[in-house]
């Protein structure tokens, strides 16, 4: 899937509407999601409701075969799995198709079930299948009781015809590359690596590569709504998933049900602005971790926020000039790239206190070592 760009939303006026909608949905629909309604036996979907749910959008009658499909659920552990058929190119619905992986965690109280709640964790490219599988951790018991939680892997990722640009070894090399080039030669090396990545995507992506946009993912989500026999889509999206939800609401405003957009992304932002915002967020979270480490006492990073942040910078700088040898089958050295990624992953996983705190005072070669357990590349990427 592509990163959010202004090209995904068509006009300034529309972008303003979608931004306002995203904020309104967070407030209004979060409240409605907490008030589920009276208990009682939920009636089976009627033939009339199913027919109404599966009517394709106006002017899109050639998509009827996709909107009219029934999901063939089968057991996958304690849950139910199915494949959703969608066109690779929505402008040519008679062309090639692909199958999207879908997972359903059934409502904990079937007699009180009121429908399906489609979930997306963000990314772009996060697995909705894996996210739905963690249903007990992502919604309250009240919501779990009455909703089937449904996740899908967006086109091109996870279990849905994944586009694999690099193999594991190539990805190891890419992730370990120098993220802070210090001279023209290193800048060129970084640019060459990015171009090689793009070239591999082009070589390996096939016809799907040009059809992994947010808009196409939102259209897939409407086909999923129809296949679930829901006349309106109830949806929980987080991070980039809010952008996907806002895009859906822009494309299918009459199909919006209960929406919760958690951590809404402004659709007006360019990819560069989103990346800059994420960098500010990582900096803020890292400073909060160091401050908490100092407050607790005995912090291996130092006795103040400024000294702790400087020690982390010194650590990464030391990896830039002297990567740390690793006893790993594939990744032979902890580079600045791997070190930065290890810190970022710990922050995203909210495990900074366990993964980044601790006390060895030096690396094996005597340089300052501020981390208890050096980040393990293999724990981050690949088998």
N, C-alpha and C positions, 0 to 999 in steps of 0.2 A: 504494500500500500504506500501511497505517497504521503509525504509530510504535508501539514496544512499550508496552503498558500492562498493568496487573494484570488487566484484564478479559479479556485474551487467554488467560490460564491460569486454570482454573476455581476452584480452591480453594487455601487455604494449604498443605494437605498436598501437593497436586499440585505447587504451585510449588516446595516444598522438594525434592520428588523430582526435578523437572526441573532445578533448580539443581545438585543433586548429580550428576545424570546428565551435565550439560554438562561439569562438571569431570572426571568419570571418563572421559568419552569423549575429552577432550583428551589425557589421560595414556595410557590403555590403547590407544586406537585409533590414536593417532599412532605408537605403537610398531609396531602391527600393520601400518600402512600402509607402514612401512619394510621389513618382512619380507614380500615379496610371495609368495614360494613358488617352487617349482622351475620351470625353463624347460621348454618343450616345446609341442607343438601343442595349442592350445586347441580342444576340440571345439565344433562348431556347437551352437547352442541346440536342444535336442530338443523335439519337439512336446509332450512331457509337461511339460517345464520351462516352456515358454511358456504352457501351459494353467494351470499352477499360479501363474505370475506374474500372470496376468490375471483371477484370481478377485477379485471386488469384496469389500470388507470385509463382515463379517457384518452382516446387517440392511440392507445397502445394495445389494441386488440391482438396483434401478432404475438404478444407475450402470453396469450391465454393458456397455452400448454404448460407454461411454467407456473402461472398463478393457480392453475387447476390441479396441480400435483398433490398427491397424498404422500406423506412421509412414512416410510416403511421402518418403523421402530424395531430395534432388536436389543437384547440384553448386552450391556457392556459393564461388567461388574455389577454394582448395585443400581446402576443407572440405565438409561435408554439412549441408544445412539441411532443416527440415521444420516442419510446423504441427501442434500438439497441440490437439485439440478438448476443451473442458471446459465444464461448465454455468456460466452466470453465477451462479446461485443453487443451491447443492448441496441445499437443501431442496426444490427444484422441478426435478429433473433433466430433466423433459420440456419445460421452458421454453426460453428463448433460450440460445444457446451463444456462445462466443468462441474464437478461435484464438490460441494462444500460440506465439511464435517460439522455435524450438529450433535450436541449432547443435551439431554434433558434430565434434570433431577426433579422427580415428581413431588408434588405438594405433600408436606408431612401429615396434613389432615385432609385426606381426599374428599371427605364429605363436605368440607368447607371450601373446596377449591373454587376460585373465581376466574382463573385464567392462567396465561403464560406471561412470565416476565423475562424479556430478552436482556442479556447482560453483556457488557464489553469492558475490559479492564484498561484499555488505552494502548499506547505504543508510540506510533502506529505499529501494528503487527503483533500485538499481544494476543494470546490464545484465549478466545472466548470459551472453548471447550474446557480447558484447564480451569478457567475462572469459575465456570458454572459448577464444575466438580467440587469446588471449595464452597458450596452454597452456604453451609452452616457458618462460615467465617465472614461472609460478605453481606448478609442481610440479617435482620432480627428474626427471632423465633416466630413473631406474629406474621411477618411476611412469608417466611418459609412454610408456615402452616397452610396458607391459602393460594400460593403461587407455585406452579411448575417453573423452576429456573431453567432457562434455555440459553446456551451459549453456542456460538459458531466460530470457527476459525475463518477469518476473512480470506478472500481469494488471494492466492500467492504465498500464503504463510501457513505454518503449522501442518495440519493434516489436509489442507485444502489446496492441492496442487502447488506445493511450495516451490518458489523460485530460489534455487541455491546457486548464488553467484560464485562462491568460493568453496573449495573443499576444506576439511578441518585444518589441515596443515597451513593452507593459504590464509585461512581466517586467523589462525594463531599468529602468523607473521604480521598480518594487517593490524590486529589489535595491539600487538606489541611494538608497533612503530612509534617513532618519536613524535609526540603531539605538540612539541614546542620547538620548532626549527630555529636554530641560532644563526644560520648563515644562508646564503643563496643556494649552496649545494644541498643543505638539508631541506630547504623550502622546495627545491625541485624534486627531491626524493619523495617528499610528502605528496606533491602534486602528481608525480608519476604513479604512486601507489593508489591514489584516488581514481586516476584514469584507468589503471589496470582493473580495479574493482568494477568500474562501470563497463569496461569492455567485456569482462567475464559475465556480467549480468546480461548484456546484449547477446552474447554467444549462447548462454544457457537458458535465457528466459523464454524463448519461443514467442508465439503469438500472444501469450498472456501478458507479457511484459508491458505492453502498451495499454493494458486494461486493468490496472490495479489501483485506481484512484479512489478517493473518498466518496465521490459521487456514485461510482459503481458499487462500492460496498454498501452505501445507503440504499441503492436500488435492490441489491441482494437481500437486504434486511426487510424490504417490503414484500418480496417474494416469500421470505420466511414467515412473515406475519400471516400471509394468505394460507400457506401450507399448514400453519398452526390453527387455522380456522378462527382467527381473531379479526374482528371488524376494525379494531383499533390496536395500535401497538403500545404495550406497556414496556418501559425501557429503563434500565439503569446503566449509565455510562460514566466512566471516571477518566480524568485526564484527557488524552486524545479522544477517548470515547465520548466526551461531551461534544467535541467537534463533529464526530460522526452523527451523534443524535441531533445536533442543531442542523446539520446538512439534511438529515432525513426530514426534520420538521419543515424545512424550507421546500423540499421537493414534494412532500406528502402531508400538507397541513391538516387535511381533513381526516387523516388516519392516526393522528397523535392522541394517545390515551394518557395514562399516568407516566410522566417522564421525571426522572431524577438525574440531573447532570451535576456531578460532584467534581469540583475543581475545574470550572468551566474555562475553556480556551476561547479567547476573543478571535472570532473568524476574520477580523480585519488585519491580524498580524501576518507578516511574511514569515517564511521559514527561518530566516536569519534572526528576526525578532523573537520568534519562539525559542530558538537555540540560546539567544542571549538571556532571555528570561529564565531558562533552565539553569544556565551557568550561575546567575545571581542566586537562584534557589539553592543550588549545591553549596555555594559559598556561605549562604546564610545558615544552612543546616550544619555545615562543618564547623562554623564558629559556635553554633549552639552546642554541639558535641564537646568541643574543647572547653567552653565555658563551664559546662556541667562536670567535665572531668576535673577541672581545677577546683570547682566548688566541693566535690566529694573528698578532695584531699589525696595526697600521694599520687598525683597525676604524672605519668611518665613523660608527658609532653612539656612539663614545666609548671611554674607557679602562677602564670597569668595567661590571659587570652592571647595577648600579643606574642608572648614567647612560645606558646603552644602552636599557634599558626605558623610562626617562623620555623619551628622545628619540622613541621610537616613539609613546608616549602623546601627546607634544606634536604630533607629526606628524598623528595622527588628529584631535586637537582643532582643529588649524589647518584641516583639511579640513571640519570641522563648521561653522566660522564663515566660512571663505573657500575654497570648492571650487576646485580647480585646473582652469582651462579646458583642454579636450582637443580635438585635431584629429581628431574622430571623426564619422562620418556620423550616428550615432544618439545616442551618449552624449556630451553636450556638456561635462560637467564630472566630474572625479574627486571624488566626495563621500566623506564619512566611511564611508558604507555600502559603496561600491566599494572604498575603501582597506582596510577591515577584511576584506572578502571576498578581496581580492588577497593579503593576508598569510595568511589561512586556507587558501586554495587552495595556496599555495606550501608550507605546512606539510604539508598532506595529501598532496601530490605528492612530498614529500621533496626539494624543490628550493630550500630556503631559502637555501643557500649561493650558488646561481647567480642566483636571482631577487630576493633581498632585500639582498645585499651590494653594495657599490660606493661611489662617492665623490662625486657632485655634492653640494656643500655647501649649496645653496639652491635653492628653486623659482624659476621665472621672476619671481615677484613679490617675491623676497627673503626669504621665510620659510624656516625650516629644512627641508631636504629630505634625509631619511636613506636614501632608496632609490636604487639605481643606475638602475633602469629603472622608471618609474611603472607600476603594474599596468595592463594593458590590459583594459578591460571586455570587448571583443569577443573577446579570447583566452580569456575565461572562460565566457561565455554567448552562445549564438546564433551564427548564421552571420555 
